[in-house]
């Protein structure tokens, strides 16, 4: 459970919109809504971001949804949800959809203290809603739907109505009678284990306080081949001397995301009267091929075959965030504060499709396979200076 999922249980106005298309993909960022949906259609496609997403503030500085999702709950001191006019009054028009303000724990003075925390969850796919036909039921449904030819009043095929389709029906019926009944929906799934390790140390005295944390998280998706690994280190220093104080927080983040190579939809569409393996126990590439003897019958390939090939779909980000804050109480009623933050994130995406995949069967030998690589870099600066006067 991450910070946002915890917030959803505490405030009913904070909604995480479920997206059944992506299921439990550990690398899919959630869609967040605080003040409802925008009525303008097409903004997501135009700006490549969700227009309903709130503004995220971490320790006084603007941050990204991904950083909040990967943030360890053990580092969080407080979360404030702003969802009315106060949000735009403080943060401007960017806060029109609300603001999620997250404050991490400040170092506590005292002797050096070291703490280790382990959090874990188990995820599994609930397929009870997939009330699918078994092999015999599916074949009978196709027969009654006239997929193999027209039927006479007694339920048999009209003689010569479609000889090729009739032959396909009887070949499939033989497999059903042999006991073939493949449940394809279960093939790409597994039990997913999520674990997060946090090592935290803090100490200091009345003037200088420090803390350091190291976090490692592994979210194994229920789809085979999907997972998200996050590694984060943070060092925070807090110095106060008289009317002058300095606070600096440095975080280093590394995220590695792997995605499944074959979508679940290909398995859910496969027919149960096809075998997964050949007589030698190897994964079949071709589930059914009557093209040599029957014209018009398509070749049916196995989704399990592509999944067994060496395919790659991964994305990685590395970066650091440094937030510096300085405050000077000039007099009791006059305070000056300056803040400066920098966030540097580099991204690297790779997609490799094996030349042995069925999508390249009809492609020329020299053009089989596909590889793409994308690299990006983003640097964000944030800073302000304020002079506040207040007197009772």
C-alpha positions as CSV (number, residue, x, y, z in Angstrom):
1,X,0.0,0.0,0.0
2,X,1.4,3.4,-1.0
3,X,0.7,6.9,0.2
4,X,-2.2,7.6,-2.2
5,X,-4.0,4.3,-1.4
6,X,-3.8,5.2,2.3
7,X,-5.2,8.7,1.6
8,X,-8.1,7.2,-0.3
9,X,-9.3,5.4,2.8
10,X,-9.2,8.6,4.9
11,X,-10.9,11.1,2.6
12,X,-13.8,10.1,0.4
13,X,-13.3,13.1,-1.9
14,X,-9.9,11.7,-2.9
15,X,-10.7,9.2,-5.7
16,X,-8.4,6.8,-7.4
17,X,-10.2,5.9,-10.6
18,X,-10.0,2.2,-11.4
19,X,-8.9,1.4,-15.0
20,X,-9.9,-2.2,-15.9
21,X,-7.9,-1.9,-19.1
22,X,-4.6,-1.9,-17.3
23,X,-5.7,-4.1,-14.3
24,X,-3.0,-4.4,-11.6
25,X,-0.1,-3.2,-13.8
26,X,2.5,-2.2,-11.2
27,X,3.9,0.4,-13.7
28,X,0.7,2.2,-14.5
29,X,0.3,5.5,-12.6
30,X,-3.1,5.9,-11.1
31,X,-5.7,8.4,-12.2
32,X,-6.4,10.8,-9.3
33,X,-9.4,13.0,-8.9
34,X,-10.2,15.4,-6.0
35,X,-12.7,17.8,-7.5
36,X,-14.4,15.8,-10.2
37,X,-13.7,15.5,-13.9
38,X,-13.0,18.2,-16.4
39,X,-15.8,18.6,-18.9
40,X,-13.4,19.4,-21.7
41,X,-12.8,16.3,-23.9
42,X,-9.5,15.5,-25.4
43,X,-7.2,17.3,-23.0
44,X,-5.4,14.1,-22.0
45,X,-4.5,13.4,-25.7
46,X,-3.4,17.0,-26.3
47,X,-1.2,17.5,-23.3
48,X,-0.2,13.9,-22.7
49,X,-1.3,14.2,-19.0
50,X,-4.4,13.8,-17.1
51,X,-6.2,17.2,-16.8
52,X,-8.0,16.1,-13.6
53,X,-4.8,15.3,-11.8
54,X,-4.1,17.4,-8.6
55,X,-0.9,19.2,-7.8
56,X,1.6,17.3,-5.7
57,X,3.8,19.2,-3.2
58,X,6.6,17.4,-1.3
59,X,8.3,19.3,1.5
60,X,7.2,22.6,0.0
61,X,8.3,21.8,-3.5
62,X,6.3,20.7,-6.5
63,X,6.9,17.1,-7.4
64,X,5.6,14.3,-9.7
65,X,2.9,11.6,-9.2
66,X,5.5,8.9,-9.8
67,X,7.7,10.2,-6.9
68,X,4.7,10.3,-4.5
69,X,3.7,6.7,-5.6
70,X,7.2,5.4,-4.9
71,X,7.6,7.3,-1.6
72,X,7.9,5.0,1.4
73,X,5.1,5.5,3.9
74,X,7.7,5.3,6.7
75,X,9.1,8.6,5.6
76,X,5.8,10.5,5.7
77,X,5.0,12.8,8.7
78,X,1.8,14.3,7.4
79,X,-0.5,14.7,4.4
80,X,-2.8,17.7,3.8
81,X,-5.5,17.7,1.1
82,X,-6.5,21.1,-0.2
83,X,-9.6,21.0,-2.3
84,X,-11.2,24.5,-2.1
85,X,-10.3,28.1,-2.8
86,X,-7.4,27.9,-0.4
87,X,-5.6,25.7,-2.9
88,X,-5.5,28.2,-5.7
89,X,-4.9,31.0,-3.3
90,X,-1.6,29.4,-2.2
91,X,-0.4,27.6,-5.3
92,X,-2.2,29.5,-8.2
93,X,-4.0,28.1,-11.2
94,X,-2.0,24.8,-11.2
95,X,-4.0,23.9,-8.1
96,X,-7.4,24.1,-9.8
97,X,-7.8,20.3,-9.3
98,X,-6.7,20.4,-5.7
99,X,-3.4,19.9,-3.9
100,X,-1.8,17.0,-2.1
101,X,0.8,18.3,0.3
102,X,3.1,15.7,1.7
103,X,5.6,16.5,4.5
104,X,8.3,14.0,5.4
105,X,9.7,13.4,8.8
106,X,12.2,15.9,10.2
107,X,15.2,14.7,12.1
108,X,14.7,14.4,15.9
109,X,17.5,15.5,18.2
110,X,19.1,12.9,20.4
111,X,21.4,9.9,20.2
112,X,21.8,8.0,17.0
113,X,18.8,5.8,16.3
114,X,18.5,3.2,13.6
115,X,15.3,1.6,12.5
116,X,14.4,-1.1,10.0
117,X,10.9,-1.7,8.6
118,X,9.6,-4.4,6.2
119,X,6.2,-4.1,4.6
120,X,4.8,-6.8,2.3
121,X,1.6,-7.7,0.5
122,X,0.3,-10.6,-1.6
123,X,-1.6,-10.0,-4.8
124,X,-3.4,-12.5,-7.0
125,X,-5.8,-12.4,-10.0
126,X,-9.4,-13.2,-9.2
127,X,-10.8,-14.9,-12.3
128,X,-14.1,-15.8,-10.8
129,X,-15.8,-13.2,-13.0
130,X,-14.4,-14.8,-16.1
131,X,-17.2,-17.4,-16.4
132,X,-15.9,-18.8,-19.7
133,X,-17.1,-21.8,-21.6
134,X,-15.2,-25.0,-21.4
135,X,-14.0,-26.7,-24.6
136,X,-17.1,-28.7,-25.2
137,X,-19.5,-25.8,-24.5
138,X,-17.5,-23.4,-26.8
139,X,-17.5,-25.8,-29.7
140,X,-21.2,-26.5,-29.3
141,X,-21.9,-22.8,-29.2
142,X,-19.9,-22.2,-32.4
143,X,-21.9,-25.1,-34.1
144,X,-25.2,-23.6,-33.1
145,X,-24.1,-20.2,-34.3
146,X,-23.7,-21.7,-37.7
147,X,-19.9,-21.1,-37.7
148,X,-19.3,-24.5,-39.4
149,X,-22.3,-24.5,-41.7
150,X,-26.1,-24.5,-41.8
151,X,-28.0,-27.1,-39.8
152,X,-30.9,-29.3,-40.8
153,X,-34.0,-29.8,-38.5
154,X,-32.4,-32.8,-36.8
155,X,-29.3,-30.7,-35.8
156,X,-26.8,-32.1,-38.3
157,X,-25.0,-30.2,-41.0
158,X,-26.7,-29.8,-44.3
159,X,-24.9,-31.9,-46.8
160,X,-22.2,-30.0,-48.6
161,X,-23.0,-26.6,-47.1
162,X,-19.4,-26.0,-46.1
163,X,-17.1,-29.0,-46.3
164,X,-14.0,-27.2,-45.0
165,X,-15.7,-25.8,-42.0
166,X,-17.3,-29.2,-41.2
167,X,-13.9,-30.8,-41.3
168,X,-12.6,-28.2,-38.9
169,X,-15.5,-28.9,-36.5
170,X,-14.9,-32.6,-36.5
171,X,-11.1,-32.2,-36.0
172,X,-11.8,-29.9,-33.0
173,X,-14.4,-32.4,-31.7
174,X,-11.8,-35.1,-31.7
175,X,-9.6,-33.0,-29.5
176,X,-12.5,-32.3,-27.1
177,X,-13.2,-36.0,-26.9
178,X,-9.6,-36.7,-26.1
179,X,-10.0,-34.4,-23.0
180,X,-8.4,-31.2,-24.3
181,X,-9.8,-28.3,-22.2
182,X,-7.2,-25.5,-21.9
183,X,-7.8,-22.7,-19.5
184,X,-5.8,-20.0,-21.2
185,X,-6.7,-17.1,-18.9
186,X,-4.6,-18.6,-16.1
187,X,-1.4,-19.1,-18.2
188,X,0.1,-15.5,-18.1
189,X,-0.7,-15.0,-14.3
190,X,1.1,-15.6,-11.1
191,X,0.9,-14.6,-7.4
192,X,2.5,-11.2,-7.0
193,X,4.5,-10.4,-4.0
194,X,5.1,-6.7,-2.9
195,X,7.9,-5.9,-0.5
196,X,9.4,-2.6,0.8
197,X,12.5,-2.4,3.0
198,X,13.3,0.8,4.8
199,X,16.4,1.5,6.8
200,X,16.3,4.8,8.7
201,X,18.8,6.5,10.9
202,X,18.6,9.9,12.7
203,X,20.3,11.9,15.5
204,X,21.9,15.2,16.4
205,X,21.7,17.9,19.0
206,X,19.7,21.1,19.5
207,X,21.6,22.9,16.8
208,X,22.3,20.2,14.2
209,X,20.0,17.3,13.4
210,X,20.4,14.8,10.6
211,X,18.7,11.8,9.1
212,X,19.4,9.2,6.4
213,X,17.2,6.6,4.9
214,X,17.6,3.9,2.3
215,X,14.5,2.3,0.7
216,X,14.1,-0.6,-1.6
217,X,10.7,-1.7,-3.0
218,X,9.8,-4.6,-5.3
219,X,6.3,-4.8,-6.7
220,X,5.9,-8.1,-8.6
221,X,2.9,-7.9,-10.9
222,X,0.4,-10.7,-11.3
223,X,1.2,-10.8,-15.0
224,X,4.4,-12.8,-15.7
225,X,7.3,-10.5,-16.7
226,X,5.9,-7.4,-15.0
227,X,7.4,-5.8,-12.0
228,X,8.6,-2.4,-10.6
229,X,11.8,-2.0,-8.6
230,X,12.4,1.2,-6.7
231,X,15.5,2.3,-4.8
232,X,15.7,5.6,-2.9
233,X,18.2,7.2,-0.7
234,X,17.6,10.4,1.3
235,X,19.9,12.5,3.4
236,X,18.4,15.4,5.4
237,X,20.2,18.1,7.5
238,X,18.6,20.6,9.7
239,X,20.7,23.4,11.4
240,X,19.4,26.1,13.7
241,X,21.4,28.7,15.5
242,X,19.6,31.6,17.1
243,X,17.3,33.2,14.7
244,X,18.8,31.5,11.6
245,X,17.9,28.0,10.3
246,X,18.9,26.0,7.3
247,X,17.2,22.8,6.0
248,X,18.5,20.7,3.1
249,X,17.1,17.4,1.7
250,X,18.8,15.4,-0.9
251,X,17.1,12.4,-2.5
252,X,18.5,10.0,-5.1
253,X,15.9,7.7,-6.9
254,X,16.3,4.8,-9.3
255,X,13.3,3.0,-10.8
256,X,13.4,0.0,-13.1
257,X,10.0,-1.1,-14.6
258,X,9.5,-4.3,-16.6
259,X,6.3,-4.9,-18.6
260,X,4.8,-8.1,-19.9
261,X,5.6,-9.0,-23.5
262,X,2.2,-10.5,-24.3
263,X,-1.1,-8.8,-23.3
264,X,-3.7,-10.7,-21.3
265,X,-6.3,-10.2,-24.0
266,X,-4.5,-12.6,-26.3
267,X,-4.8,-15.4,-23.8
268,X,-8.5,-14.6,-22.9
269,X,-9.4,-14.8,-26.6
270,X,-7.7,-18.2,-27.2
271,X,-10.0,-21.2,-27.6
272,X,-10.1,-24.0,-24.9
273,X,-10.1,-26.8,-27.5
274,X,-6.5,-26.0,-28.5
275,X,-3.5,-27.7,-26.9
276,X,-0.7,-25.7,-25.2
277,X,2.0,-28.3,-25.7
278,X,3.0,-30.8,-28.3
279,X,3.7,-34.5,-27.7
280,X,7.2,-33.8,-26.4
281,X,6.0,-31.2,-23.9
282,X,7.2,-28.2,-25.9
283,X,5.2,-25.0,-26.2
284,X,3.3,-25.1,-29.5
285,X,3.8,-22.2,-31.9
286,X,0.9,-23.2,-34.2
287,X,-2.3,-24.2,-32.4
288,X,-4.2,-25.1,-35.7
289,X,-3.2,-25.1,-39.3
290,X,-5.4,-26.5,-42.0
291,X,-4.1,-24.2,-44.8
292,X,-2.4,-27.0,-46.7
293,X,-5.7,-28.9,-47.2
294,X,-8.4,-26.3,-46.7
295,X,-8.4,-22.9,-48.4
296,X,-9.6,-20.0,-46.3
297,X,-8.8,-21.4,-42.9
298,X,-6.5,-19.0,-41.0
299,X,-3.4,-20.3,-39.1
300,X,-4.0,-19.9,-35.4
301,X,-0.9,-19.2,-33.3
302,X,-0.3,-19.7,-29.6
303,X,0.1,-16.6,-27.3
304,X,2.1,-18.8,-25.0
305,X,4.8,-19.1,-27.7
306,X,5.6,-15.4,-27.9
307,X,5.7,-15.3,-24.1
308,X,8.3,-18.0,-24.0
309,X,10.6,-16.1,-26.4
310,X,13.2,-13.5,-25.3
311,X,11.2,-10.2,-25.5
312,X,12.0,-7.1,-23.6
313,X,9.9,-4.1,-22.6
314,X,11.5,-2.1,-19.8
315,X,11.7,1.5,-18.7
316,X,14.1,3.0,-16.2
317,X,14.5,6.4,-14.5
318,X,17.4,7.8,-12.5
319,X,17.6,11.1,-10.8
320,X,18.1,13.3,-7.8
321,X,16.1,16.0,-6.0
322,X,17.7,18.6,-3.8
323,X,15.6,21.0,-1.8
324,X,17.3,23.8,0.2
325,X,15.5,26.1,2.5
326,X,16.8,29.0,4.6
327,X,15.0,31.1,7.2
328,X,16.0,34.2,9.2
329,X,13.8,35.7,11.9
330,X,15.1,39.3,11.6
331,X,12.9,40.4,14.5
332,X,10.0,38.7,16.3
333,X,7.4,40.0,13.8
334,X,9.6,39.9,10.6
335,X,10.7,36.7,8.9
336,X,12.6,36.2,5.7
337,X,12.6,32.8,3.9
338,X,14.3,31.6,0.8
339,X,13.8,28.3,-1.0
340,X,15.5,26.6,-3.9
341,X,15.0,23.2,-5.4
342,X,16.3,21.3,-8.3
343,X,15.0,18.0,-9.8
344,X,17.0,16.1,-12.4
345,X,15.5,13.0,-13.9
346,X,16.9,10.8,-16.8
347,X,14.8,8.2,-18.5
348,X,15.7,5.2,-20.6
349,X,13.2,3.0,-22.4
350,X,13.9,-0.2,-24.3
351,X,11.6,-2.4,-26.4
352,X,12.8,-5.6,-28.1
353,X,10.6,-8.0,-30.0
354,X,12.2,-11.4,-30.8
355,X,12.6,-12.3,-34.5
356,X,11.1,-15.7,-33.6
357,X,7.7,-14.1,-32.6
358,X,4.8,-15.1,-34.8
359,X,4.3,-11.5,-35.9
360,X,7.4,-11.8,-38.0
361,X,6.6,-15.2,-39.7
362,X,5.7,-13.6,-43.0
363,X,8.4,-10.9,-42.8
364,X,11.7,-11.1,-44.8
365,X,14.5,-12.7,-42.8
366,X,16.6,-9.5,-42.8
367,X,13.7,-7.5,-41.3
368,X,12.6,-9.9,-38.5
369,X,12.7,-8.6,-35.0
370,X,12.4,-5.0,-33.7
371,X,14.4,-2.9,-31.3
372,X,13.7,0.6,-30.1
373,X,15.4,2.8,-27.5
374,X,14.3,6.1,-26.1
375,X,16.3,8.4,-23.8
376,X,15.1,11.6,-22.1
377,X,16.3,14.1,-19.6
378,X,14.3,16.6,-17.5
379,X,15.6,19.3,-15.2
380,X,13.2,21.3,-13.1
381,X,14.1,24.4,-11.0
382,X,11.9,25.7,-8.2
383,X,12.5,28.6,-5.9
384,X,11.1,31.6,-4.2
385,X,11.9,34.3,-1.6
386,X,9.4,35.7,0.8
387,X,9.4,38.4,3.5
388,X,6.6,38.0,6.1
389,X,5.5,40.5,8.7
390,X,3.0,39.6,11.3
391,X,2.2,41.2,14.6
392,X,-0.6,40.5,17.1
